[in-house]
Amino acid sequence: MDIALRRMRAEDIPQVIEIEQEAFSPGWVGTPFRRELNSRYTRFLVAYHPDDAAGEDRDTIVAPHQSGSADESLWGRMLTGVRSVFGMRPDSEGEDLAGYVGIWLQGDQAHITEIAVREELRGRGIGELLIIGTLRVAYEQGLAEVTLEARVSNFVAQRLYDKYGFNEAGIRKNYYADNREDAVIMTTDPIHTAAYREKFATLQDNFLTRYGEIRIQI
């Protein structure tokens, strides 16, 4: 089945709320998606099962707005024939969104406010695709770094973030309302350095090799 990444639309909000409620504890304060969607300081991306009958451009993948090795990777080229091995179910009403990520654009940082994948689709690379999309937004916006918080007990998420160059930058005590768990603050190295661009290009190409060509519209 196909998988793709694009900016969130107003009609996505009911499904995104479903994913948010499934992923986060009852104490989580829901995001006002409709208001935030219209803010120039926020960006939401959704991973979805594309319906080619809807007339979307099947052949274009958006390249990072930068020079350097990341542009020379497979992600910087025109790709044809979107394919995936995520194993998503056939498209049906209420099930075509697989996950989403919320991003605040703050000063020279892109801050991930929340990231979630449908429970039955976890472990299939969708969270990693959302991280890739976030970093590409940061490049597009000319930002210097990406930052986020993660539960100190969520080692799976921390390993993914570490893979993409997020480093521990501190602890927020009693950050999560449901159980007062601490959060680890994680921040990338400056993303416009030659070393980070090369690292990101390699990670993207490895992702393509494993999962196939992916449509991105950010």
SETORKOL-57403 format. One record per residue: x, y, z of N, C-alpha, C in turn. Coordinates in Angstrom, 1 decimal. Layout:
! residues N
[[X; Y; Z]; [X; Y; Z]; [X; Y; Z]],
...
//
This chain:
! residues 218
[[0.8; -1.2; 0.0]; [0.0; 0.0; 0.0]; [0.9; 1.3; 0.0]],
[[0.4; 2.3; -0.6]; [1.1; 3.6; -0.6]; [1.1; 4.3; 0.7]],
[[2.1; 5.1; 0.9]; [2.1; 6.1; 2.1]; [2.7; 7.4; 1.6]],
[[2.3; 8.5; 2.1]; [2.8; 9.8; 1.7]; [2.7; 10.7; 2.9]],
[[3.3; 11.9; 2.7]; [3.3; 12.9; 3.7]; [3.0; 14.2; 3.1]],
[[2.1; 15.0; 3.8]; [1.7; 16.3; 3.3]; [1.3; 17.1; 4.5]],
[[1.0; 18.4; 4.2]; [0.5; 19.3; 5.2]; [-0.9; 19.0; 5.6]],
[[-1.2; 19.2; 6.9]; [-2.6; 18.8; 7.4]; [-3.6; 19.8; 6.8]],
[[-4.8; 19.3; 6.6]; [-5.9; 20.2; 6.1]; [-7.0; 20.2; 7.1]],
[[-7.9; 21.1; 7.0]; [-9.0; 21.2; 7.9]; [-9.8; 19.9; 8.0]],
[[-10.0; 19.3; 6.9]; [-10.8; 18.1; 6.8]; [-10.1; 16.9; 7.5]],
[[-8.8; 17.0; 7.8]; [-8.1; 16.0; 8.5]; [-8.3; 16.0; 10.0]],
[[-8.8; 17.1; 10.5]; [-8.9; 17.3; 12.0]; [-9.6; 16.2; 12.8]],
[[-10.8; 15.7; 12.3]; [-11.4; 14.6; 13.1]; [-10.5; 13.4; 13.3]],
[[-9.8; 13.0; 12.2]; [-9.0; 11.8; 12.3]; [-7.7; 12.1; 13.1]],
[[-7.2; 13.3; 13.0]; [-6.0; 13.7; 13.8]; [-6.4; 13.6; 15.3]],
[[-7.6; 14.1; 15.6]; [-8.0; 14.1; 17.0]; [-8.1; 12.6; 17.5]],
[[-8.6; 11.8; 16.7]; [-8.7; 10.3; 17.0]; [-7.3; 9.8; 17.4]],
[[-6.3; 10.1; 16.5]; [-5.0; 9.6; 16.7]; [-4.4; 10.2; 18.0]],
[[-4.6; 11.5; 18.2]; [-4.1; 12.2; 19.4]; [-4.7; 11.5; 20.7]],
[[-6.0; 11.3; 20.7]; [-6.7; 10.7; 21.9]; [-6.2; 9.3; 22.1]],
[[-5.9; 8.5; 21.0]; [-5.4; 7.2; 21.2]; [-4.0; 7.2; 21.7]],
[[-3.2; 8.1; 21.3]; [-1.7; 8.1; 21.6]; [-1.4; 8.7; 22.9]],
[[-2.2; 9.6; 23.4]; [-1.8; 10.3; 24.6]; [-2.7; 10.0; 25.8]],
[[-2.3; 10.3; 27.0]; [-3.0; 9.9; 28.2]; [-4.3; 10.7; 28.3]],
[[-5.2; 10.3; 29.2]; [-6.5; 11.1; 29.4]; [-6.2; 12.5; 29.9]],
[[-5.1; 12.7; 30.6]; [-4.7; 14.0; 31.1]; [-4.2; 15.0; 30.1]],
[[-3.9; 14.5; 28.8]; [-3.4; 15.3; 27.8]; [-4.4; 16.4; 27.4]],
[[-3.9; 17.7; 27.3]; [-4.8; 18.8; 26.9]; [-4.8; 18.8; 25.4]],
[[-6.0; 18.6; 24.8]; [-6.1; 18.5; 23.4]; [-5.6; 19.8; 22.7]],
[[-5.1; 19.6; 21.5]; [-4.6; 20.7; 20.7]; [-5.7; 21.4; 20.0]],
[[-5.8; 22.7; 20.0]; [-6.9; 23.4; 19.2]; [-6.4; 23.4; 17.7]],
[[-6.6; 22.3; 17.0]; [-6.0; 22.2; 15.7]; [-6.6; 23.2; 14.7]],
[[-7.9; 23.5; 14.8]; [-8.5; 24.4; 13.8]; [-7.8; 25.8; 13.9]],
[[-7.6; 26.2; 15.1]; [-7.0; 27.5; 15.3]; [-5.5; 27.5; 14.9]],
[[-4.8; 26.5; 15.3]; [-3.4; 26.4; 15.1]; [-3.1; 26.2; 13.6]],
[[-4.0; 25.6; 12.9]; [-3.8; 25.3; 11.4]; [-3.6; 26.6; 10.7]],
[[-4.2; 27.7; 11.2]; [-4.2; 29.0; 10.5]; [-3.1; 29.9; 11.0]],
[[-2.2; 29.4; 11.9]; [-1.1; 30.2; 12.4]; [0.1; 30.1; 11.6]],
[[0.8; 31.2; 11.3]; [2.0; 31.1; 10.5]; [3.2; 30.5; 11.3]],
[[2.9; 30.4; 12.6]; [4.0; 29.9; 13.5]; [3.9; 28.4; 13.8]],
[[2.9; 27.7; 13.1]; [2.8; 26.3; 13.3]; [2.7; 25.6; 12.0]],
[[3.1; 24.3; 12.0]; [3.0; 23.5; 10.8]; [2.6; 22.1; 11.2]],
[[1.6; 21.5; 10.6]; [1.2; 20.1; 10.9]; [1.4; 19.3; 9.7]],
[[2.0; 18.1; 9.8]; [2.1; 17.2; 8.7]; [1.4; 15.9; 9.1]],
[[0.8; 15.3; 8.0]; [0.1; 14.0; 8.3]; [0.7; 13.0; 7.3]],
[[0.8; 11.8; 7.8]; [1.2; 10.6; 7.0]; [-0.2; 9.9; 6.6]],
[[-0.3; 9.7; 5.4]; [-1.7; 9.2; 4.9]; [-1.6; 8.2; 3.8]],
[[-2.7; 7.5; 3.6]; [-2.8; 6.6; 2.5]; [-3.4; 7.4; 1.3]],
[[-2.6; 7.6; 0.2]; [-3.0; 8.5; -0.8]; [-4.1; 7.9; -1.7]],
[[-5.0; 8.7; -2.1]; [-6.0; 8.3; -3.1]; [-5.7; 9.0; -4.4]],
[[-5.1; 8.3; -5.4]; [-4.7; 8.9; -6.6]; [-5.8; 9.4; -7.4]],
[[-7.0; 8.9; -7.1]; [-8.2; 9.4; -7.9]; [-8.5; 10.8; -7.5]],
[[-7.9; 11.3; -6.4]; [-8.2; 12.7; -5.9]; [-7.4; 13.7; -6.8]],
[[-6.6; 13.2; -7.7]; [-5.9; 14.1; -8.6]; [-4.6; 14.8; -8.1]],
[[-4.0; 14.2; -7.0]; [-2.8; 14.7; -6.5]; [-1.6; 14.4; -7.5]],
[[-0.6; 15.2; -7.5]; [0.6; 15.0; -8.3]; [1.3; 13.8; -7.8]],
[[1.3; 12.8; -8.7]; [1.9; 11.5; -8.2]; [3.4; 11.5; -8.3]],
[[4.0; 12.4; -9.1]; [5.4; 12.2; -9.5]; [6.4; 13.2; -8.8]],
[[5.9; 14.1; -8.0]; [6.8; 15.1; -7.4]; [7.1; 14.8; -6.0]],
[[8.4; 15.0; -5.6]; [8.8; 14.9; -4.2]; [9.5; 16.3; -4.0]],
[[9.2; 16.9; -2.9]; [9.7; 18.2; -2.6]; [11.1; 18.1; -2.0]],
[[12.1; 18.8; -2.5]; [13.5; 18.7; -2.1]; [13.7; 19.8; -1.0]],
[[14.7; 19.6; -0.1]; [15.0; 20.6; 0.9]; [15.5; 21.9; 0.2]],
[[15.2; 23.0; 0.7]; [15.5; 24.3; 0.1]; [16.9; 24.7; 0.6]],
[[17.9; 24.0; 0.1]; [19.3; 24.2; 0.6]; [20.2; 23.6; -0.5]],
[[21.5; 24.0; -0.4]; [22.5; 23.4; -1.2]; [23.3; 22.4; -0.4]],
[[24.0; 21.5; -1.1]; [24.8; 20.6; -0.3]; [24.4; 19.2; -0.6]],
[[24.9; 18.2; 0.2]; [24.8; 16.8; -0.1]; [23.3; 16.3; 0.1]],
[[22.5; 17.0; 0.9]; [21.1; 16.5; 1.1]; [20.4; 16.7; -0.2]],
[[20.7; 17.7; -1.0]; [20.0; 17.9; -2.3]; [20.5; 16.9; -3.3]],
[[21.6; 16.3; -3.1]; [22.2; 15.4; -4.1]; [21.7; 14.0; -3.8]],
[[20.9; 13.8; -2.7]; [20.4; 12.4; -2.4]; [19.2; 12.1; -3.2]],
[[18.7; 10.9; -3.1]; [17.5; 10.5; -3.8]; [16.4; 11.4; -3.6]],
[[16.3; 12.0; -2.4]; [15.2; 12.8; -2.0]; [15.2; 14.1; -2.8]],
[[16.3; 14.5; -3.4]; [16.3; 15.8; -4.2]; [15.9; 15.6; -5.6]],
[[15.5; 14.4; -6.0]; [15.2; 14.1; -7.4]; [13.7; 13.9; -7.6]],
[[13.3; 14.0; -8.9]; [11.9; 13.7; -9.2]; [11.8; 12.2; -9.2]],
[[10.8; 11.7; -8.5]; [10.6; 10.2; -8.3]; [9.2; 9.8; -8.9]],
[[9.2; 8.7; -9.6]; [7.9; 8.2; -10.2]; [7.5; 6.9; -9.5]],
[[6.2; 6.7; -9.5]; [5.7; 5.4; -8.9]; [5.9; 5.3; -7.4]],
[[5.0; 6.0; -6.7]; [5.1; 5.9; -5.3]; [4.8; 4.5; -4.8]],
[[5.6; 4.0; -3.9]; [5.3; 2.6; -3.4]; [5.8; 2.6; -1.9]],
[[5.3; 1.6; -1.2]; [5.6; 1.5; 0.2]; [5.4; 0.1; 0.7]],
[[6.1; -0.3; 1.8]; [5.9; -1.6; 2.4]; [5.4; -1.4; 3.8]],
[[4.7; -0.3; 4.1]; [4.2; 0.0; 5.4]; [3.1; -1.0; 5.8]],
[[2.5; -1.7; 4.9]; [1.5; -2.6; 5.2]; [0.2; -2.0; 5.7]],
[[-0.2; -0.8; 5.2]; [-1.4; -0.2; 5.7]; [-2.6; -0.9; 5.1]],
[[-3.7; -0.8; 5.8]; [-4.9; -1.5; 5.3]; [-5.5; -0.7; 4.1]],
[[-6.3; -1.3; 3.3]; [-7.0; -0.6; 2.2]; [-7.7; 0.6; 2.7]],
[[-7.7; 1.7; 1.9]; [-8.3; 2.9; 2.3]; [-9.8; 2.7; 2.7]],
[[-10.2; 3.2; 3.8]; [-11.6; 3.2; 4.2]; [-11.9; 4.4; 5.0]],
[[-13.1; 4.8; 5.1]; [-13.5; 6.0; 5.8]; [-13.0; 6.0; 7.2]],
[[-12.3; 7.1; 7.6]; [-11.8; 7.2; 9.0]; [-10.5; 6.5; 9.3]],
[[-9.9; 5.9; 8.3]; [-8.7; 5.1; 8.5]; [-7.5; 5.5; 7.6]],
[[-7.7; 6.6; 6.8]; [-6.7; 6.9; 5.8]; [-5.5; 7.6; 6.4]],
[[-5.6; 8.2; 7.6]; [-4.5; 8.9; 8.2]; [-3.7; 7.9; 9.1]],
[[-2.4; 7.9; 9.0]; [-1.6; 6.9; 9.8]; [-1.0; 7.6; 11.0]],
[[-0.7; 8.9; 10.9]; [0.0; 9.6; 12.0]; [0.1; 11.1; 11.6]],
[[0.6; 11.9; 12.6]; [0.8; 13.3; 12.3]; [1.9; 13.8; 13.2]],
[[2.4; 15.0; 12.9]; [3.4; 15.7; 13.7]; [3.0; 17.2; 13.8]],
[[3.1; 17.8; 14.9]; [2.9; 19.2; 15.1]; [4.2; 19.9; 15.3]],
[[4.4; 21.1; 14.7]; [5.7; 21.8; 14.7]; [5.4; 23.3; 15.0]],
[[6.1; 23.8; 16.0]; [6.1; 25.2; 16.3]; [7.4; 25.8; 15.6]],
[[7.2; 26.9; 14.9]; [8.4; 27.6; 14.3]; [8.7; 28.8; 15.2]],
[[9.7; 28.6; 16.1]; [10.1; 29.6; 17.1]; [11.5; 30.1; 16.9]],
[[11.6; 31.4; 16.6]; [12.9; 31.9; 16.4]; [13.7; 31.2; 15.3]],
[[14.8; 30.6; 15.8]; [15.6; 29.8; 14.8]; [15.4; 28.3; 15.1]],
[[14.3; 27.9; 15.7]; [14.1; 26.5; 16.1]; [12.8; 26.0; 15.5]],
[[12.7; 24.7; 15.1]; [11.5; 24.0; 14.8]; [11.3; 23.1; 16.1]],
[[10.2; 23.3; 16.8]; [10.0; 22.6; 18.0]; [8.8; 21.6; 17.8]],
[[9.1; 20.3; 17.9]; [8.0; 19.3; 17.8]; [7.2; 19.3; 19.0]],
[[5.9; 19.7; 18.9]; [5.0; 19.7; 20.0]; [4.4; 18.4; 20.3]],
[[4.1; 17.6; 19.3]; [3.5; 16.3; 19.4]; [3.7; 15.5; 18.2]],
[[3.9; 14.2; 18.3]; [4.0; 13.3; 17.2]; [3.4; 12.0; 17.6]],
[[2.5; 11.5; 16.7]; [1.7; 10.3; 17.0]; [1.4; 9.5; 15.8]],
[[1.4; 8.1; 16.0]; [1.1; 7.2; 14.9]; [0.0; 6.3; 15.4]],
[[-1.0; 5.9; 14.6]; [-2.0; 4.9; 15.0]; [-1.4; 3.7; 15.6]],
[[-1.9; 3.2; 16.7]; [-1.3; 2.1; 17.4]; [-1.0; 0.9; 16.5]],
[[-2.0; 0.5; 15.7]; [-1.8; -0.7; 14.9]; [-0.7; -0.5; 13.8]],
[[-0.3; 0.7; 13.5]; [0.7; 1.0; 12.5]; [2.1; 1.3; 13.0]],
[[2.2; 1.3; 14.3]; [3.5; 1.6; 14.9]; [4.6; 0.6; 14.5]],
[[5.9; 1.0; 14.5]; [6.9; 0.1; 14.2]; [7.1; -0.2; 12.8]],
[[6.6; 0.7; 11.9]; [6.7; 0.5; 10.5]; [7.3; 1.6; 9.8]],
[[8.0; 2.5; 10.5]; [8.7; 3.6; 9.9]; [7.9; 4.9; 9.7]],
[[6.7; 4.9; 10.1]; [5.9; 6.1; 9.9]; [6.4; 7.2; 10.8]],
[[6.7; 6.9; 12.1]; [7.3; 7.9; 13.0]; [8.5; 8.5; 12.4]],
[[9.4; 7.7; 11.9]; [10.6; 8.1; 11.2]; [10.3; 9.1; 10.1]],
[[9.3; 8.7; 9.2]; [9.0; 9.6; 8.1]; [8.5; 11.0; 8.6]],
[[7.8; 11.0; 9.7]; [7.3; 12.3; 10.3]; [8.5; 13.1; 10.8]],
[[9.6; 12.4; 11.3]; [10.8; 13.1; 11.8]; [11.5; 13.7; 10.5]],
[[11.6; 12.9; 9.5]; [12.2; 13.4; 8.2]; [11.4; 14.6; 7.7]],
[[10.1; 14.6; 7.7]; [9.3; 15.7; 7.3]; [9.5; 16.9; 8.1]],
[[9.7; 16.7; 9.4]; [9.9; 17.9; 10.3]; [11.3; 18.5; 10.0]],
[[12.3; 17.7; 9.8]; [13.6; 18.3; 9.4]; [13.6; 19.0; 8.1]],
[[12.8; 18.5; 7.1]; [12.7; 19.1; 5.8]; [11.9; 20.5; 6.0]],
[[11.0; 20.6; 6.9]; [10.3; 21.8; 7.1]; [11.3; 22.8; 7.7]],
[[12.2; 22.4; 8.6]; [13.2; 23.2; 9.2]; [14.1; 23.8; 8.2]],
[[14.5; 22.9; 7.2]; [15.4; 23.4; 6.1]; [14.6; 24.4; 5.3]],
[[13.4; 24.1; 4.9]; [12.6; 25.0; 4.1]; [12.5; 26.3; 4.7]],
[[12.3; 26.4; 6.1]; [12.1; 27.7; 6.8]; [13.5; 28.3; 7.1]],
[[14.6; 27.7; 6.8]; [15.9; 28.3; 7.1]; [16.2; 28.3; 8.6]],
[[15.7; 27.3; 9.4]; [15.9; 27.3; 10.8]; [17.2; 26.6; 11.1]],
[[17.7; 26.8; 12.4]; [19.0; 26.3; 12.7]; [19.0; 24.9; 13.4]],
[[17.9; 24.6; 14.1]; [17.9; 23.3; 14.8]; [16.4; 22.9; 15.1]],
[[16.3; 21.6; 15.5]; [15.0; 21.0; 15.8]; [15.1; 20.5; 17.2]],
[[14.0; 20.8; 18.0]; [14.0; 20.4; 19.4]; [12.7; 19.7; 19.8]],
[[12.7; 19.0; 20.9]; [11.5; 18.3; 21.3]; [11.6; 17.9; 22.8]],
[[10.5; 17.4; 23.4]; [10.6; 16.7; 24.7]; [10.1; 15.3; 24.5]],
[[10.7; 14.4; 25.3]; [10.2; 13.0; 25.3]; [10.2; 12.5; 26.7]],
[[9.3; 11.6; 27.0]; [9.3; 11.0; 28.3]; [10.6; 10.3; 28.6]],
[[11.1; 10.4; 29.8]; [12.4; 9.8; 30.2]; [12.3; 8.3; 30.1]],
[[11.1; 7.7; 30.2]; [10.9; 6.3; 30.1]; [10.8; 5.8; 28.6]],
[[10.6; 6.7; 27.7]; [10.3; 6.3; 26.3]; [11.6; 6.1; 25.5]],
[[12.2; 5.0; 25.8]; [13.5; 4.7; 25.2]; [13.4; 4.4; 23.7]],
[[12.3; 3.9; 23.2]; [12.2; 3.6; 21.8]; [12.2; 4.9; 21.0]],
[[11.4; 5.9; 21.5]; [11.4; 7.2; 20.8]; [12.8; 7.9; 20.9]],
[[13.4; 7.8; 22.1]; [14.7; 8.4; 22.2]; [15.7; 7.8; 21.3]],
[[15.7; 6.6; 21.0]; [16.6; 5.9; 20.1]; [16.4; 6.5; 18.7]],
[[15.1; 6.7; 18.3]; [14.9; 7.3; 17.0]; [15.4; 8.7; 16.9]],
[[15.1; 9.5; 17.9]; [15.6; 10.9; 17.9]; [17.1; 10.9; 17.9]],
[[17.8; 10.0; 18.6]; [19.2; 10.0; 18.7]; [19.8; 9.7; 17.3]],
[[19.1; 8.8; 16.6]; [19.5; 8.4; 15.2]; [19.6; 9.6; 14.3]],
[[18.7; 10.6; 14.5]; [18.6; 11.8; 13.7]; [19.4; 12.9; 14.3]],
[[20.3; 12.6; 15.2]; [21.2; 13.7; 15.7]; [20.6; 14.5; 16.8]],
[[19.5; 14.1; 17.5]; [19.0; 14.8; 18.6]; [19.9; 14.4; 19.9]],
[[20.3; 15.4; 20.6]; [21.1; 15.2; 21.8]; [20.4; 15.7; 23.0]],
[[20.6; 15.0; 24.1]; [20.0; 15.4; 25.4]; [20.5; 16.8; 25.8]],
[[19.6; 17.7; 26.1]; [19.9; 19.1; 26.4]; [19.5; 19.5; 27.8]],
[[18.8; 18.6; 28.5]; [18.3; 18.9; 29.8]; [17.1; 18.1; 30.2]],
[[16.5; 18.4; 31.3]; [15.3; 17.7; 31.9]; [14.3; 18.7; 32.3]],
[[13.0; 18.4; 31.9]; [11.9; 19.2; 32.5]; [11.2; 18.4; 33.5]],
[[11.3; 18.8; 34.7]; [10.8; 18.0; 35.9]; [9.3; 18.0; 35.9]],
[[8.7; 16.9; 36.2]; [7.2; 16.7; 36.3]; [6.5; 17.3; 35.1]],
[[7.0; 17.0; 33.9]; [6.4; 17.6; 32.7]; [5.1; 17.1; 32.3]],
[[4.9; 15.8; 32.5]; [3.6; 15.1; 32.0]; [2.6; 15.1; 33.1]],
[[1.4; 15.6; 32.8]; [0.3; 15.8; 33.8]; [-0.2; 14.5; 34.3]],
[[-0.2; 13.4; 33.5]; [-0.9; 12.2; 33.9]; [-0.1; 11.5; 35.1]],
[[1.2; 11.5; 35.1]; [1.9; 10.8; 36.2]; [3.1; 11.6; 36.7]],
[[3.2; 12.9; 36.3]; [4.3; 13.8; 36.7]; [5.6; 13.3; 36.3]],
[[5.7; 12.5; 35.2]; [7.0; 12.0; 34.7]; [7.8; 13.2; 34.1]],
[[9.1; 13.1; 34.3]; [10.0; 14.1; 33.7]; [10.1; 13.9; 32.2]],
[[10.5; 15.0; 31.5]; [10.7; 14.9; 30.1]; [12.2; 15.2; 29.8]],
[[12.8; 14.5; 28.9]; [14.1; 14.8; 28.4]; [14.0; 15.8; 27.3]],
[[14.7; 16.9; 27.3]; [14.8; 17.8; 26.2]; [15.9; 17.3; 25.2]],
[[15.5; 17.2; 24.0]; [16.5; 16.8; 23.0]; [16.5; 17.8; 21.8]],
[[17.7; 18.1; 21.4]; [17.9; 19.1; 20.4]; [19.0; 18.6; 19.4]],
[[18.8; 18.9; 18.1]; [19.7; 18.5; 17.1]; [21.0; 19.5; 17.2]],
[[22.1; 19.0; 16.6]; [23.2; 19.9; 16.3]; [22.7; 20.8; 15.2]],
[[23.4; 22.0; 15.0]; [23.0; 22.9; 13.9]; [22.8; 22.1; 12.6]],
[[21.6; 22.2; 11.9]; [21.3; 21.3; 10.8]; [21.9; 21.8; 9.5]],
[[22.5; 23.0; 9.5]; [23.0; 23.5; 8.2]; [24.6; 23.3; 8.1]],
[[25.1; 22.6; 9.1]; [26.5; 22.3; 8.9]; [26.7; 21.2; 7.9]],
[[27.9; 21.1; 7.3]; [28.1; 20.1; 6.3]; [28.0; 18.7; 6.9]],
[[28.4; 18.5; 8.1]; [28.4; 17.2; 8.7]; [27.0; 16.8; 8.9]],
[[26.1; 17.7; 9.4]; [24.7; 17.3; 9.6]; [24.0; 17.0; 8.3]],
[[24.2; 17.9; 7.3]; [23.6; 17.7; 6.0]; [23.9; 16.3; 5.4]],
[[25.2; 15.9; 5.5]; [25.6; 14.6; 5.0]; [25.0; 13.5; 5.8]],
[[24.9; 13.7; 7.1]; [24.2; 12.6; 8.0]; [22.8; 12.5; 7.6]],
[[22.1; 13.6; 7.4]; [20.6; 13.6; 7.1]; [20.4; 13.0; 5.7]],
[[21.3; 13.3; 4.7]; [21.1; 12.8; 3.4]; [21.3; 11.3; 3.4]],
[[22.2; 10.8; 4.2]; [22.5; 9.3; 4.3]; [21.3; 8.6; 4.9]],
[[20.7; 9.2; 6.0]; [19.6; 8.7; 6.7]; [18.4; 8.6; 5.7]],
[[18.1; 9.7; 5.0]; [17.0; 9.7; 4.0]; [17.2; 8.6; 3.0]],
[[18.4; 8.5; 2.4]; [18.6; 7.5; 1.4]; [18.4; 6.1; 2.0]],
[[18.9; 5.8; 3.2]; [18.7; 4.5; 3.9]; [17.2; 4.3; 4.1]],
[[16.4; 5.3; 4.4]; [15.0; 5.1; 4.6]; [14.3; 4.7; 3.3]],
[[14.7; 5.4; 2.2]; [14.2; 5.1; 0.8]; [14.5; 3.6; 0.4]],
[[15.8; 3.2; 0.7]; [16.2; 1.9; 0.4]; [15.3; 0.9; 1.1]],
[[15.0; 1.1; 2.3]; [14.2; 0.2; 3.1]; [12.7; 0.2; 2.8]],
[[12.1; 1.4; 2.6]; [10.7; 1.5; 2.5]; [10.2; 1.9; 1.1]],
[[11.0; 2.3; 0.2]; [10.6; 2.6; -1.1]; [10.4; 4.1; -1.3]],
[[10.0; 4.5; -2.5]; [9.8; 5.9; -2.8]; [8.6; 6.5; -2.1]],
[[8.7; 7.7; -1.6]; [7.7; 8.3; -0.7]; [7.3; 9.7; -1.3]],
[[6.1; 10.0; -1.4]; [5.6; 11.3; -1.8]; [5.6; 12.2; -0.6]],
[[6.2; 13.4; -0.8]; [6.2; 14.4; 0.3]; [5.7; 15.7; -0.3]],
[[4.7; 16.4; 0.4]; [4.3; 17.7; 0.0]; [4.2; 18.5; 1.3]],
[[5.2; 19.3; 1.6]; [5.2; 20.0; 2.9]; [5.1; 21.5; 2.6]],
//
